[in-house]
C-alpha cells in the first residue's frame, strides 16, 4: 500500500499547517495499517522535529495529535530496552509537550478550580471500559470500579471508546455507578470544560486514569482540587499527575524512592481471566485449523509489536526441533513479519498466525504459553495461567520484575533448556499437571481488588 504522507514536508516545510496535516496523515496511516514495524525508521528523526511543530499547535491539536504520537513512539520502540526508550520519550516528547500545554491553558485563561472534596466520589477516565480482548487495562479498570462500588463509593466512569456488557451489568447492580461515553463531535477544549464542570459538581476526591497522555493531563495542569492518579499499564516516566501506581512487574528502584510513585498489587479478578467458553465453537476452531487432541500446542497472544524477530527465531528452532509441536500466535496490528518468518510452518499446518482473536478460546487450544522476547507478555500470560497452562520464558533484561508473575522453574537462561522443558511437558504428564496447578495458583493470587482499592482510598 502506497504511503499517503510526505515525511520531508513534516520535517522541512515552511508552512506549519502543512507539517501538521502530513503528521496527522502519518499517524493515521500507522494506526490504520496495523502499526507497521518498519516505522521505527521514522521515529528518531521525527521526534527531533516535534517540539518545533508543537510550538505551532493549538490546544485542540496538542491534545489530539500528541497522545497519538506518544502511542506511536511507545509501541514502535517496544523491542528496545524499555527504561532507555521511556527516558527518551520523556525527554524529547513529554517534557516539551507539557510546557506547550501549560502555555495554551494560560492563553485560554483556564483558572484553577477549587472545591471541597467529597471522599465518597470518584471519577474514572479511561480509553475503553472493556474486560475482554487485547485492551488489558480494561480488566484493571473493572476491578477498581467494582472495588470502589463495594466500598459504597460513587463512581463516574467516562470511556473514550467502548463500554462492554460487564460494565453495564455492574451498573445494574450498583445504582451509584454512572457511565458516560465520549461525544464523538466534542472538541478537546469542550471535553476539558465538561470534565471541569463534572469535577465542580461532583467534587471527586480522586480522578483515576490508565492513560499516560490524555485529557486528564490537561485537567491536571488546569489545577483542580481532586488528586489525579495514574495507574500505569507499562509506561512510568510521566512528568505529571499527583500519584503514579506501579504494579510489581514495572517497579523501578529509583522511581519508587519518589513519594509520587506507589507500588500496588497487580489486580485481576479471576472470573475475568477464566470466563466461560462455548466448547462447540472451540471444537469447530480446532477442526478448522487441524488441531487434534494428540497435538502439543504452544500459544502466544500479544500485540504484534512484541512478536520480535528474536522471538520468531526461537519459534523456528522449537518447531524444527520437534515437528509434532504446533504454535498459535494471535494479536492485533502488523503480523507480516511473523507470516514471513514462519511461512513453511504455516504451509504444513504447524503454525497458525491470526489477527485479533478470542484469546480465551485460543487459550483452551494450547498446552503452554511461550513468552514474548525481548519484552515479556503482561496480562495475556496470566489469562493463560488461569486456564492451567504454564508460561515458559527466557531470562532477558526486560523480564526483570515480570518474574514475580512467573513460575521461576520455567524461566530459562537459554533456548536449549526451554526446548528441553517443552519436551518434558509433552512426555511427562505428572510434571505438566504439577506446573499446571502452580499456574492456576499464581493467577488466583492476583485477585487483589480490595487491596488495590484500599491503597487508592488512603492516598
C-alpha positions in Angstrom: 0.0 0.0 0.0 1.4 3.4 -1.0 2.1 5.9 1.8 -0.2 8.9 1.7 2.1 11.2 3.7 5.2 13.1 3.0 8.0 12.8 5.6 10.0 15.6 4.1 7.1 18.0 4.5 6.7 17.1 8.1 10.4 17.9 8.7 11.1 20.8 6.5 8.0 22.6 5.1 7.9 26.3 5.9 4.1 26.1 6.3 3.3 24.6 9.7 -0.3 23.8 8.7 1.1 21.5 6.0 3.5 20.0 8.5 0.6 19.2 10.9 -1.6 17.8 8.2 1.2 15.5 7.0 1.9 14.4 10.6 -1.7 13.5 11.0 -1.6 11.5 7.8 1.5 9.7 9.1 -0.2 8.7 12.3 -3.5 7.7 10.6 -1.5 5.5 8.2 0.4 3.9 11.1 -2.7 3.0 13.2 -4.9 2.1 10.3 -2.4 -0.2 8.8 -1.8 -2.3 11.9 1.2 -0.4 13.2 3.9 -1.5 10.7 7.2 -2.3 12.5 9.4 -0.6 9.9 8.0 2.8 11.1 10.8 2.6 13.7 12.9 4.1 10.9 11.0 7.4 11.2 10.7 7.7 15.0 14.1 9.2 15.9 14.2 11.9 13.2 10.5 12.9 13.5 10.7 13.2 17.3 13.6 15.6 17.0 11.3 17.9 14.9 8.2 17.5 17.2 9.0 20.4 19.6 9.1 22.9 16.7 5.8 21.6 15.3 4.2 21.5 18.8 5.1 25.2 19.3 2.7 26.0 16.4 -0.2 23.8 17.6 -3.5 24.9 19.1 -4.8 23.4 22.4 -7.0 21.0 20.4 -4.2 20.0 18.1 -1.9 19.3 21.1 -4.5 17.1 22.8 -5.4 15.3 19.6 -2.1 14.8 17.9 0.4 14.3 20.7 -1.4 11.4 22.6 -1.4 9.5 19.2 2.2 10.4 18.6 3.2 9.2 22.1 1.4 5.9 21.4 3.3 5.6 18.1 6.7 6.2 19.9 5.8 3.8 22.8 4.7 0.9 20.6 7.3 1.2 17.9 10.2 1.1 20.4 8.9 -1.9 22.4 11.7 -4.1 21.3 14.3 -1.7 22.8 15.3 -1.6 26.5 12.2 -0.2 28.0 13.9 2.1 30.5 16.0 3.7 27.9 13.1 4.1 25.5 10.9 5.6 28.1 13.5 8.1 29.3 13.9 9.2 25.6 10.2 9.7 25.2 10.1 11.7 28.5 12.9 14.0 27.5 12.1 14.5 23.8 8.3 14.4 23.7 6.5 14.6 27.1 8.6 17.4 28.7 8.3 19.8 25.7 4.6 18.8 25.3 3.9 19.8 29.0 5.4 23.2 28.5 3.4 24.0 25.4 0.2 22.6 27.0 0.6 24.9 30.1 1.1 27.9 27.8 -2.1 27.1 25.9 -4.0 26.7 29.1 -2.8 30.2 30.2 -3.7 31.6 26.8 -7.2 30.1 27.2 -7.4 31.7 30.7 -8.2 28.4 32.4 -8.2 29.3 36.1 -7.6 26.9 39.0 -10.8 25.1 40.1 -11.2 24.9 43.9 -13.9 22.9 45.6 -14.4 20.9 48.8 -13.7 17.2 48.2 -16.3 14.5 48.7 -14.5 11.5 50.0 -17.2 9.2 48.6 -17.0 10.4 45.0 -14.5 9.1 42.4 -14.1 9.9 38.7 -12.5 7.3 36.3 -11.4 8.4 32.9 -10.4 5.5 30.6 -9.7 4.6 27.0 -12.0 1.6 27.0 -14.3 0.1 29.6 -13.9 -3.4 28.4 -13.0 -6.7 30.1 -12.2 -8.9 27.0 -10.0 -8.5 24.0 -6.5 -7.0 23.7 -7.0 -3.9 25.8 -5.7 -5.4 29.1 -6.0 -2.3 31.3 -9.8 -2.6 30.9 -9.7 -5.5 33.4 -8.0 -3.4 36.0 -10.4 -0.5 35.4 -13.2 -3.0 36.1 -11.6 -4.2 39.3 -11.0 -0.7 40.6 -14.6 0.3 39.7 -16.0 -2.9 41.3 -13.9 -2.5 44.4 -14.9 1.2 44.9 -18.6 0.4 44.5 -18.3 -2.4 47.1 -17.0 0.2 49.5 -20.1 2.2 48.8 -18.3 4.9 46.8 -20.0 6.8 43.9 -18.1 6.3 40.6 -18.5 8.3 37.5 -16.7 6.4 34.7 -16.0 8.2 31.4 -14.9 6.0 28.5 -13.4 7.4 25.3 -14.3 4.2 23.5 -16.3 1.0 24.1 -18.3 0.1 27.2 -18.9 -3.6 27.4 -21.6 -5.8 28.9 -19.7 -6.5 32.1 -19.6 -2.8 33.0 -23.3 -2.4 32.0 -24.1 -5.4 34.3 -22.1 -3.7 37.1 -24.2 -0.5 36.6 -27.4 -2.6 37.0 -26.1 -4.0 40.3 -24.9 -0.6 41.7 -27.0 2.5 41.4 -24.0 4.6 42.4 -22.2 3.9 39.1 -22.6 6.4 36.3 -21.3 5.5 32.8 -20.5 8.1 30.2 -19.2 7.7 26.6 -17.3 10.5 24.9 -19.3 12.6 22.5 -17.6 12.0 19.1 -18.2 15.6 17.9 -16.8 17.2 21.1 -13.6 19.2 20.7 -10.7 18.7 23.2 -11.4 22.2 24.7 -15.1 21.2 25.3 -14.0 17.9 26.8 -11.8 19.8 29.3 -14.6 22.2 30.2 -17.1 19.4 30.6 -14.6 17.5 32.8 -14.1 20.5 35.0 -17.9 21.0 35.3 -18.2 17.4 36.4 -15.5 18.0 39.0 -17.1 21.1 40.2 -20.5 19.4 40.6 -19.3 16.0 42.0 -16.2 17.2 43.9 -14.4 13.8 43.4 -11.8 13.1 45.9 -9.7 11.3 43.2 -9.6 11.0 39.4 -8.1 7.8 38.1 -6.9 7.1 34.6 -4.8 4.4 32.9 -3.7 6.7 30.0 -0.4 8.5 30.5 -1.1 11.2 27.9 -4.8 12.3 27.7 -7.3 14.8 28.7 -6.6 14.1 32.4 -3.1 15.6 31.6 -4.8 18.9 30.7 -7.1 18.6 33.7 -4.0 18.1 36.0 -2.3 21.2 34.6 -5.6 23.2 34.9 -5.2 22.7 38.6 -8.4 21.1 40.0 -8.7 20.2 43.7 -9.0 16.5 43.1 -5.9 14.3 43.2 -5.3 12.8 39.7 -3.9 9.2 39.9 -2.4 7.3 37.0 -2.5 3.5 37.1 0.4 2.6 34.9 0.0 -0.3 32.4 3.7 -0.1 31.4 4.8 3.5 30.8 6.1 5.1 34.0 8.0 8.2 33.0 5.2 10.7 33.2 6.1 14.3 34.3 2.5 15.0 35.6 -0.2 13.5 37.9 -0.3 13.5 41.7 0.4 9.8 42.1 1.6 7.0 39.8 0.6 3.5 40.7 3.1 0.8 39.7 2.5 -2.9 39.7 5.4 -5.1 40.9 6.4 -6.0 37.4 7.2 -2.4 36.4 8.5 -1.1 39.8 11.9 0.6 39.4 14.0 1.1 42.5 15.0 4.7 41.5 11.3 5.7 40.8 9.9 4.2 44.0 12.2 6.4 46.1 10.0 9.3 44.9 6.8 9.6 47.0 4.8 10.3 43.8 5.2 6.6 42.8 3.3 4.0 44.8 3.7 0.2 44.4 0.4 -1.6 44.3 -0.6 -5.2 43.8 -1.3 -6.5 40.3 -5.1 -6.8 40.3 -7.2 -9.0 38.1 -10.5 -10.6 39.0 -10.1 -14.4 38.4 -13.6 -14.5 36.9 -12.3 -12.2 34.1 -9.2 -14.3 33.5 -11.2 -17.5 33.0 -14.6 -16.8 31.5 -16.9 -19.5 30.2 -16.1 -20.7 26.7 -18.5 -22.2 24.1 -16.9 -25.7 23.6 -18.8 -26.2 20.4 -17.1 -23.1 18.9 -13.8 -24.4 20.4 -14.1 -27.8 18.7 -15.0 -26.1 15.4 -11.9 -23.9 15.6 -9.7 -27.0 16.3 -11.2 -28.7 13.3 -10.7 -25.7 11.0 -7.0 -25.5 11.9 -6.3 -29.2 12.1 -5.6 -29.3 15.8 -6.1 -32.8 17.2 -6.2 -33.8 20.9 -2.8 -35.5 20.4 -1.1 -32.3 19.3 1.1 -30.3 21.7 0.3 -26.7 21.1 2.1 -23.6 22.1 0.4 -20.2 22.2 1.4 -16.6 22.3 -1.2 -13.9 22.3 0.0 -10.3 22.2 0.1 -7.2 20.0 2.4 -8.0 17.1 4.8 -5.2 18.2 6.0 -7.7 20.8 6.4 -10.5 18.3 10.1 -9.7 17.6 12.5 -11.4 15.1 14.3 -12.8 18.1 11.1 -14.4 19.4 10.3 -15.8 15.9 13.8 -17.3 15.6 13.1 -19.2 18.9 9.8 -20.4 17.4 11.6 -21.6 14.3 14.1 -23.5 16.4 11.3 -25.1 18.5 9.2 -26.2 15.5 12.2 -27.5 13.6 13.4 -29.5 16.7 10.0 -31.1 17.3 7.7 -31.4 14.3 4.9 -32.8 16.5 4.5 -29.4 18.1 2.3 -26.6 16.8 2.0 -22.9 17.7 -0.8 -20.4 17.6 0.2 -16.7 17.5 -2.6 -14.1 17.7 -2.9 -10.4 18.3 -3.6 -7.0 16.8 -1.5 -5.0 14.4 1.1 -5.9 11.8 1.7 -9.6 11.5 3.6 -9.6 8.2 7.0 -10.4 9.9 5.5 -13.5 11.6 3.9 -14.7 8.4 7.1 -14.3 6.5 9.4 -16.0 9.1 7.0 -18.9 9.7 5.8 -19.4 6.1 6.9 -23.0 5.8 5.4 -23.9 9.1 2.1 -22.2 8.2 2.0 -24.2 4.9 2.4 -27.5 6.8 -0.2 -26.6 9.4 2.4 -26.4 12.2 2.0 -22.6 12.7 -1.3 -20.7 12.9 -1.0 -16.9 12.6 -4.1 -14.9 13.5 -5.2 -11.4 13.9 -7.4 -10.0 16.7 -9.0 -13.1 18.3 -10.9 -14.5 21.3 -7.8 -15.4 23.4 -9.9 -17.3 25.9 -11.0 -19.6 23.1 -7.4 -19.9 21.9 -6.1 -20.5 25.4 -8.1 -23.7 25.7 -6.5 -24.9 22.4 -3.0 -24.6 23.9 -0.9 -26.7 26.3 1.6 -23.9 27.1 2.3 -20.2 26.6 5.5 -19.1 25.1 6.5 -15.7 26.5 7.5 -12.9 24.0 11.1 -11.6 23.9 12.8 -9.3 24.5 9.8 -7.6 26.1 7.6 -10.1 28.0 3.9 -10.6 27.9 1.7 -8.9 30.5 -1.9 -9.8 31.3 -2.2 -12.4 28.5 0.3 -14.6 30.3 -1.9 -14.5 33.4 -5.0 -15.2 31.4 -3.4 -18.4 30.1 -2.1 -19.4 33.5 -5.7 -19.1 34.9 -6.6 -21.9 32.5 -3.9 -24.1 33.9 -1.4 -23.5 31.0 2.2 -23.0 32.1 4.2 -20.0 30.8 7.7 -20.6 29.6 10.1 -17.6 29.5 13.6 -16.7 28.5 15.5 -14.7 31.2 16.0 -11.4 29.3 16.8 -8.0 30.7 13.3 -6.8 30.2 11.8 -9.8 32.1 13.1 -8.2 35.3 10.2 -7.8 37.8 7.9 -9.8 35.5 9.4 -12.9 37.1 7.1 -12.2 40.0 4.2 -13.4 37.9 6.1 -16.4 36.5 7.0 -19.8 37.9 10.7 -19.4 38.4 11.5 -23.0 37.3 10.0 -22.1 33.9 12.3 -19.1 33.4 15.3 -20.3 31.4 18.8 -19.0 30.7 18.9 -20.3 27.2 16.8 -21.7 24.3 18.2 -25.3 24.8 16.9 -25.6 28.3 13.5 -24.1 27.3 13.1 -26.6 24.5 14.1 -29.4 26.8 11.3 -28.4 29.2 8.8 -28.3 26.3 9.7 -31.9 25.5 9.4 -32.9 29.2 5.9 -31.3 29.3 5.0 -33.3 26.2 6.2 -36.6 27.6 5.7 -36.4 31.4 2.1 -35.8 32.2 2.6 -35.7 36.0 5.2 -32.9 35.7 2.9 -31.0 33.4 -0.1 -31.3 35.7 2.0 -30.1 38.7 3.1 -27.0 36.8 -0.5 -26.5 35.6 -1.8 -26.4 39.2 1.0 -23.9 40.1 0.0 -21.7 37.2 -3.6 -21.5 38.4 -2.5 -20.7 41.9 -0.4 -17.8 40.6 -3.3 -16.4 38.6 -5.7 -16.7 41.6 -3.1 -14.8 43.7 -3.7 -11.7 41.5 -7.3 -11.3 42.5 -6.4 -8.3 44.8 -9.3 -6.0 44.2 -9.8 -4.9 47.8 -6.1 -4.4 48.5 -5.7 -2.1 45.5 -8.8 -0.1 46.3 -7.8 0.3 49.9 -4.5 1.8 48.8 -6.2 4.2 46.4 -8.7 5.2 49.1 -5.9 6.2 51.5 -3.8 8.2 49.1 
